[in-house]
Amino acid sequence: MKVLLVGSGAREHALAWKLRQSKLVDDLLIWPGSATMDVLGARLPMGLDAGMADVARLARNMDVDFVVVGPEQPLADGFADACAELKLPCFGPVAAAAQLESSKAFAKDVMQAAGIPTAAFAVVQGEAACRKKAEEYLARSGGAVIKASGLASGKGVFVCQSQSDIDEGLKRLYQSGMAKAAETVVIEEVLVGRECSFFVFLGAGEPTALGFAVDHKRLKDGDEGPNTGGMGCYTPVPWLPADAGDTVMQRVVRPLLAELKKRGLSYTGCLYVGLMWSDKGPAVVEFNVRLGDPEAEVLALHDQRDWAELIAAKVGLIPDNKEFEAAAAQNAGASVCVVLASPCYPYGEGTPQRFEVPREVFQNSSHDNQVFAAAVREEQGRLMTGRGRLLTFVSHGKDFVEARRHAYAHIKKIAAHWHGVQYRHDIGAGLVEG
């Protein structure tokens, strides 16, 4: 089969690596792609400013069998809709269903209608109304979560436990590049428990669970500092109950699909279910309509199934192979990934220090150790870093001790030469310490 992958970040680098291993994929095209992905597939000959319909039309003319969309923005902008008009199978929901991520207000309304457990909430517009409602929640329960309803690259959420936290969150929302995403804001009570995420492929046939991962959103060790797009994660999640997957399917995924169906919507693609797990079970923090980043990287390494085969089944090109799914689900052991970010991450303040990435970082990878690139591009034959998250180091081991040792050994070789580069030292540390 010929496959088109849409995206250019570390998540898409991991997806390209995973799809390239498939026995189904003869030809992998990538748009817009990146220098580090070029060894895995050919870039679609279209510029960054190409319209969704034009990209979909070229893919159809090039006899692409199906499209995999990595990031959320193209889905919110209607890429899957453009594919549907051309009868081009697309793994990613249409824009109306992608509102589960592009509009947190829509997602909360769906959850409420479906009876899905989630935090109490209010939807407001404007800074004054946002401040008033957040202060009400703070006074009532000792905390408030302020969320930009629109897309904010994972940085539009502020967990506030004091008045100063509210002031800082509102400053970030309304006096930065997040103002558009914050035209509507969701205010929530703070959920109590341990946070994790569940991933499931949806479409034709029965849902196919990829499993759970735990992402570390805060910038600094000990879950300190601002929220980011994700600084590292681990899988599996040993502190969850044995029936956790079945519980999420019954309490969240199936009620969600039923409610979407009532609204005339179907869903094809990966669903990311962000959860807070307590002694009462799971409550939904948020939905995303794609694989997470860095969760995609750690799951791609850890999960042994052929993702191209799973996706081809979801878009209706081949039948489900349940025996294959059951027999080849996941690696034994554990997998950990750690993100290296630029000194000015997450808000881009200050002049970024740029670093050259040695190509052998990628060439020396193995099946149990992979490096995926995000804000890295080629300049005059050199791989140079930019702003944001730069590299994701992923390692697998027989347990978390071994996986962490491998990941941090690789990171230290790079970080020693990159002054000011940021990364967390405690990804998965609590599991090792018991």
C-alpha positions as CSV (number, residue, x, y, z in Angstrom):
1,M,0.0,0.0,0.0
2,K,0.9,3.6,-0.5
3,V,0.4,5.8,2.6
4,L,0.5,9.5,3.2
5,L,1.5,10.7,6.7
6,V,0.6,14.3,7.6
7,G,2.8,16.2,10.1
8,S,6.4,17.1,10.9
9,G,7.0,16.8,14.6
10,A,8.4,14.1,16.9
11,R,5.0,12.3,17.0
12,E,5.0,12.1,13.2
13,H,8.6,11.0,13.2
14,A,7.6,8.1,15.4
15,L,4.6,7.3,13.3
16,A,6.8,7.3,10.1
17,W,9.2,4.9,11.8
18,K,6.4,2.7,12.9
19,L,4.6,2.7,9.5
20,R,7.8,2.0,7.7
21,Q,8.2,-1.3,9.6
22,S,4.8,-2.6,8.3
23,K,4.6,-5.4,5.7
24,L,1.6,-3.5,4.2
25,V,3.5,-0.3,3.5
26,D,5.4,-0.3,0.2
27,D,5.6,3.5,-0.2
28,L,5.4,6.2,2.5
29,L,4.8,9.8,1.5
30,I,5.0,12.6,4.1
31,W,3.7,16.2,4.2
32,P,5.1,18.5,5.1
33,G,7.8,16.3,6.8
34,S,11.2,17.1,8.1
35,A,14.9,16.5,7.4
36,T,15.0,13.8,10.0
37,M,12.0,12.0,8.4
38,D,13.5,12.0,4.9
39,V,15.2,8.6,5.4
40,L,11.7,7.0,6.1
41,G,9.7,8.4,3.2
42,A,9.5,10.9,0.4
43,R,8.0,14.3,0.9
44,L,4.8,15.2,-0.9
45,P,5.8,17.9,-3.5
46,M,3.7,20.7,-1.9
47,G,4.6,23.7,0.1
48,L,3.7,24.5,3.7
49,D,1.0,26.9,2.5
50,A,-0.9,24.3,0.5
51,G,-4.6,24.0,1.2
52,M,-6.1,20.9,2.7
53,A,-8.2,20.2,-0.4
54,D,-5.1,20.5,-2.6
55,V,-3.0,18.1,-0.5
56,A,-5.9,15.6,-0.5
57,R,-6.4,15.9,-4.2
58,L,-2.7,15.3,-5.0
59,A,-2.7,12.3,-2.7
60,R,-5.7,10.9,-4.6
61,N,-4.0,11.6,-7.9
62,M,-0.8,9.8,-6.6
63,D,-2.9,6.7,-5.8
64,V,-2.5,6.9,-2.0
65,D,-4.4,4.1,-0.3
66,F,-5.0,5.9,3.0
67,V,-3.9,9.0,4.9
68,V,-2.7,9.2,8.5
69,V,-3.0,12.6,10.2
70,G,-0.7,13.2,13.1
71,P,-1.4,16.7,14.5
72,E,-4.7,18.1,15.7
73,Q,-4.7,21.4,13.7
74,P,-5.2,19.8,10.2
75,L,-8.1,17.8,11.6
76,A,-9.7,20.9,13.2
77,D,-9.2,22.6,9.8
78,G,-11.0,19.9,7.9
79,F,-8.4,17.7,6.4
80,A,-10.4,14.5,6.9
81,D,-13.4,16.3,5.4
82,A,-11.4,17.1,2.3
83,C,-10.4,13.4,2.1
84,A,-14.0,12.2,2.5
85,E,-15.1,14.3,-0.4
86,L,-12.6,12.5,-2.6
87,K,-13.4,9.1,-1.1
88,L,-9.8,8.9,0.2
89,P,-9.7,6.9,3.4
90,C,-8.3,9.0,6.3
91,F,-7.3,8.0,9.8
92,G,-8.4,11.1,11.6
93,P,-11.8,12.5,12.5
94,V,-13.8,15.0,10.5
95,A,-13.8,18.6,11.8
96,A,-17.1,18.2,13.6
97,A,-15.9,15.3,15.6
98,A,-12.4,16.9,16.0
99,Q,-14.2,19.5,18.2
100,L,-13.6,17.0,21.0
101,E,-10.2,18.6,21.1
102,S,-10.6,21.9,19.2
103,S,-13.4,23.0,21.6
104,K,-13.2,22.0,25.2
105,A,-16.6,23.5,25.7
106,F,-18.0,21.1,23.1
107,A,-16.2,18.2,24.7
108,K,-17.6,19.0,28.1
109,D,-21.1,19.3,26.7
110,V,-20.7,15.8,25.1
111,M,-19.4,14.3,28.3
112,Q,-22.3,15.7,30.3
113,A,-24.9,14.5,27.8
114,A,-23.2,11.0,27.7
115,G,-23.0,10.7,31.4
116,I,-19.2,10.4,31.3
117,P,-17.5,11.1,34.6
118,T,-15.6,14.4,34.6
119,A,-15.0,17.5,36.7
120,A,-17.8,20.1,37.4
121,F,-17.3,23.0,35.0
122,A,-18.5,26.3,33.7
123,V,-18.1,27.9,30.3
124,V,-17.3,31.6,30.1
125,Q,-16.2,34.3,27.7
126,G,-13.9,37.2,28.5
127,E,-11.2,37.8,31.1
128,A,-13.5,39.4,33.7
129,A,-15.9,36.5,33.7
130,C,-13.1,34.0,33.7
131,R,-11.5,35.6,36.7
132,K,-14.8,35.7,38.6
133,K,-15.7,32.1,38.0
134,A,-12.1,30.9,38.8
135,E,-12.1,32.8,42.1
136,E,-15.5,31.2,42.9
137,Y,-14.2,27.7,42.3
138,L,-11.0,28.5,44.3
139,A,-13.0,29.8,47.3
140,R,-15.4,26.8,47.2
141,S,-13.0,23.9,46.7
142,G,-9.5,25.2,47.1
143,G,-8.6,25.0,43.5
144,A,-9.6,25.9,39.9
145,V,-8.5,24.7,36.5
146,I,-8.6,27.3,33.7
147,K,-8.6,25.9,30.2
148,A,-8.5,27.7,26.9
149,S,-11.4,26.0,24.9
150,G,-9.5,26.2,21.6
151,L,-6.2,24.7,20.5
152,A,-3.1,25.9,22.4
153,S,-0.5,23.2,21.8
154,G,-1.0,21.7,25.2
155,K,-0.1,25.0,27.0
156,G,-3.5,26.5,27.6
157,V,-4.3,24.7,30.9
158,F,-3.6,26.3,34.3
159,V,-4.1,24.5,37.5
160,C,-4.6,27.2,40.1
161,Q,-4.4,26.7,43.9
162,S,-4.0,30.4,44.9
163,Q,-5.0,33.8,43.7
164,S,-1.5,34.4,42.3
165,D,-1.9,31.2,40.2
166,I,-5.1,32.6,38.7
167,D,-3.4,36.0,38.0
168,E,-0.6,34.2,36.2
169,G,-2.9,31.9,34.2
170,L,-5.0,34.8,33.0
171,K,-1.9,36.8,32.0
172,R,-0.7,33.9,29.9
173,L,-4.2,33.4,28.4
174,Y,-5.0,36.9,27.5
175,Q,-1.7,38.6,27.0
176,S,0.1,36.1,24.8
177,G,-0.4,34.1,21.6
178,M,-3.2,32.1,23.3
179,A,-5.8,34.9,23.2
180,K,-7.6,33.3,20.2
181,A,-7.7,29.9,21.8
182,A,-9.1,31.6,24.9
183,E,-12.1,33.4,23.3
184,T,-14.1,30.8,25.2
185,V,-12.7,29.4,28.5
186,V,-13.7,26.3,30.5
187,I,-13.3,26.6,34.3
188,E,-13.3,23.3,36.2
189,E,-13.0,22.0,39.7
190,V,-9.7,20.3,40.4
191,L,-9.9,16.5,40.1
192,V,-8.1,14.4,42.7
193,G,-6.2,11.3,41.8
194,R,-3.3,10.1,39.6
195,E,-3.2,11.2,36.0
196,C,-2.8,8.9,33.0
197,S,-4.0,8.6,29.4
198,F,-5.7,5.9,27.4
199,F,-5.4,5.4,23.7
200,V,-7.7,3.6,21.3
201,F,-8.0,3.3,17.5
202,L,-11.6,3.8,16.4
203,G,-13.4,3.3,13.1
204,A,-14.7,0.1,11.3
205,G,-15.1,-2.8,13.6
206,E,-14.6,-2.9,17.3
207,P,-12.3,-0.3,19.1
208,T,-8.7,-1.4,19.4
209,A,-7.0,-0.3,22.6
210,L,-3.3,0.7,22.5
211,G,-3.2,1.0,26.3
212,F,-2.2,3.5,28.9
213,A,0.7,5.9,29.3
214,V,1.6,8.6,31.9
215,D,2.8,11.9,30.5
216,H,4.7,14.5,32.6
217,K,3.2,17.9,31.6
218,R,5.1,20.2,34.0
219,L,8.4,21.6,32.8
220,K,10.5,20.8,35.9
221,D,11.3,17.8,38.2
222,G,8.7,17.1,40.9
223,D,5.9,18.4,38.7
224,E,6.9,22.0,39.2
225,G,6.9,24.8,36.7
226,P,4.4,25.6,33.8
227,N,2.4,23.2,31.8
228,T,4.1,22.1,28.5
229,G,3.2,19.9,25.6
230,G,4.8,17.0,27.5
231,M,8.3,16.5,28.9
232,G,8.3,12.7,28.9
233,C,6.2,9.6,29.7
234,Y,6.2,5.9,30.4
235,T,4.2,2.8,29.7
236,P,2.7,0.5,30.9
237,V,1.1,2.0,34.0
238,P,1.6,-0.6,36.8
239,W,-0.4,1.3,39.4
240,L,-3.7,0.9,37.5
241,P,-6.1,-1.9,38.3
242,A,-6.0,-5.0,36.0
243,D,-9.4,-4.2,34.5
244,A,-8.6,-0.5,33.8
245,G,-8.8,-0.8,30.0
246,D,-12.3,-2.5,30.2
247,T,-13.4,0.2,32.7
248,V,-12.5,3.1,30.4
249,M,-14.1,1.4,27.4
250,Q,-17.4,0.9,29.3
251,R,-17.5,4.2,31.2
252,V,-16.0,6.5,28.6
253,V,-15.4,5.3,25.1
254,R,-18.6,3.5,24.3
255,P,-20.9,6.2,25.9
256,L,-18.9,8.8,23.9
257,L,-19.4,7.0,20.6
258,A,-23.1,6.5,21.4
259,E,-23.5,10.3,22.1
260,L,-21.6,11.2,18.9
261,K,-23.9,8.9,16.9
262,K,-27.0,10.7,18.4
263,R,-25.5,13.9,17.0
264,G,-25.0,12.4,13.6
265,L,-21.2,12.0,14.0
266,S,-19.0,9.0,13.4
267,Y,-15.3,8.8,14.5
268,T,-12.4,7.3,12.7
269,G,-8.9,7.9,14.1
270,C,-7.0,7.7,17.4
271,L,-8.8,8.9,20.5
272,Y,-6.7,10.1,23.4
273,V,-8.6,10.0,26.7
274,G,-6.9,12.0,29.4
275,L,-7.9,10.7,32.8
276,M,-7.6,11.3,36.5
277,W,-7.8,8.0,38.4
278,S,-9.0,7.8,42.0
279,D,-10.5,5.2,44.3
280,K,-13.8,5.9,42.4
281,G,-12.2,5.0,39.1
282,P,-11.5,7.2,36.1
283,A,-12.8,10.8,35.4
284,V,-12.0,12.4,32.1
285,V,-9.7,15.4,32.1
286,E,-9.8,16.0,28.3
287,F,-10.1,14.3,24.9
288,N,-7.6,14.7,22.2
289,V,-8.3,13.5,18.6
290,R,-4.9,12.1,17.8
291,L,-2.0,10.3,19.4
292,G,-0.3,12.3,22.1
293,D,3.2,13.7,21.9
294,P,5.4,12.2,23.6
295,E,3.0,9.3,24.2
296,A,3.1,8.4,20.5
297,E,6.8,7.9,20.7
298,V,6.8,5.6,23.7
299,L,3.8,3.6,22.4
300,A,5.3,3.2,19.0
301,L,8.3,1.6,20.5
302,H,6.5,-0.4,23.2
303,D,3.5,-1.8,21.1
304,Q,4.5,-4.7,18.9
305,R,1.5,-4.7,16.6
306,D,1.6,-3.5,13.0
307,W,0.0,-0.1,13.2
308,A,-0.5,0.2,9.5
309,E,-2.5,-3.0,9.6
310,L,-4.6,-1.8,12.5
311,I,-5.2,1.6,10.7
312,A,-6.1,0.0,7.4
313,A,-8.7,-2.1,9.2
314,K,-10.2,1.1,10.9
315,V,-10.5,2.9,7.6
316,G,-12.2,-0.2,6.1
317,L,-9.6,-1.4,3.7
318,I,-8.9,-4.8,5.3
319,P,-10.8,-6.9,7.9
320,D,-9.9,-6.8,11.6
321,N,-7.5,-9.4,12.7
322,K,-8.4,-10.0,16.3
323,E,-6.1,-13.0,16.7
324,F,-3.1,-10.9,15.6
325,E,-4.1,-8.2,18.0
326,A,-4.3,-10.5,20.9
327,A,-1.1,-12.4,20.2
328,A,1.2,-9.4,19.5
329,A,-0.1,-6.6,21.7
330,Q,2.8,-5.2,23.6
331,N,6.4,-5.8,24.7
332,A,7.0,-7.3,28.0
333,G,8.9,-5.0,30.3
334,A,8.7,-1.2,30.3
335,S,9.4,1.8,28.0
336,V,10.3,5.4,28.9
337,C,10.8,8.5,26.9
338,V,12.4,11.8,27.9
339,V,12.1,15.1,26.0
340,L,14.9,17.7,25.5
341,A,13.6,21.2,25.1
342,S,15.2,24.5,24.2
343,P,16.2,26.9,26.9
344,C,13.2,29.3,26.1
345,Y,10.5,26.6,26.2
346,P,7.5,26.6,26.8
347,Y,6.6,30.3,26.2
348,G,9.4,31.2,23.8
349,E,10.7,34.0,26.0
350,G,14.2,35.2,25.4
351,T,16.7,34.5,22.6
352,P,16.9,30.7,21.9
353,Q,20.3,29.1,21.9
354,R,20.6,26.9,18.9
355,F,22.4,23.6,18.8
356,E,23.7,21.2,16.1
357,V,22.3,17.7,16.3
358,P,24.9,15.0,15.4
359,R,23.4,12.7,12.7
360,E,24.7,9.7,14.5
361,V,22.1,10.3,17.2
362,F,19.6,8.8,14.8
363,Q,21.9,6.4,13.0
364,N,22.9,4.7,16.2
365,S,19.3,3.9,17.2
366,S,18.1,0.3,17.7
367,H,14.8,-1.3,18.1
368,D,15.0,-0.8,21.9
369,N,16.4,2.8,21.7
370,Q,15.1,5.4,19.3
371,V,15.4,9.2,19.0
372,F,12.7,11.3,17.4
373,A,13.1,14.9,16.4
374,A,10.7,17.9,16.6
375,A,12.1,21.4,16.3
376,V,15.0,20.4,14.2
377,R,15.7,21.4,10.6
378,E,18.5,21.1,8.0
379,E,20.5,24.2,7.3
380,Q,23.4,23.9,4.8
381,G,23.8,20.2,5.5
382,R,23.7,20.6,9.3
383,L,20.8,19.6,11.6
384,M,20.0,22.6,13.7
385,T,17.6,23.0,16.6
386,G,15.0,25.8,16.9
387,R,12.5,26.7,19.6
388,G,10.4,24.3,21.6
389,R,10.8,20.6,22.2
390,L,13.8,19.3,20.3
391,L,14.4,15.6,20.7
392,T,12.6,12.7,22.3
393,F,14.7,9.8,23.6
394,V,12.8,6.5,23.9
395,S,14.1,3.3,25.5
396,H,12.7,-0.1,26.3
397,G,14.0,-2.4,29.0
398,K,13.1,-5.5,31.0
399,D,11.8,-3.1,33.7
400,F,11.7,0.6,34.4
401,V,15.2,0.6,36.0
402,E,16.7,-0.6,32.7
403,A,14.5,1.6,30.5
404,R,15.4,4.7,32.5
405,R,19.1,3.9,32.5
406,H,19.2,3.5,28.8
407,A,17.2,6.7,28.1
408,Y,19.2,8.9,30.4
409,A,22.5,7.5,29.3
410,H,21.8,8.7,25.8
411,I,20.5,12.1,26.9
412,K,23.5,12.9,29.0
413,K,25.8,12.5,26.0
414,I,23.8,15.3,24.2
415,A,22.9,17.5,27.1
416,A,26.5,17.8,28.3
417,H,27.2,19.8,25.1
418,W,24.0,21.9,25.0
419,H,24.2,24.6,27.6
420,G,20.8,25.5,29.0
421,V,18.9,22.6,27.4
422,Q,15.9,21.5,29.5
423,Y,14.8,18.0,30.5
424,R,13.3,16.3,33.4
425,H,15.4,13.9,35.5
426,D,12.5,12.1,37.1
427,I,10.5,10.5,34.3
428,G,9.3,7.1,35.7
429,A,11.4,7.6,38.9
430,G,8.6,6.9,41.3
431,L,8.1,3.5,39.7
432,V,11.7,2.6,40.4
433,E,11.6,3.9,44.0
434,G,8.5,1.9,44.6
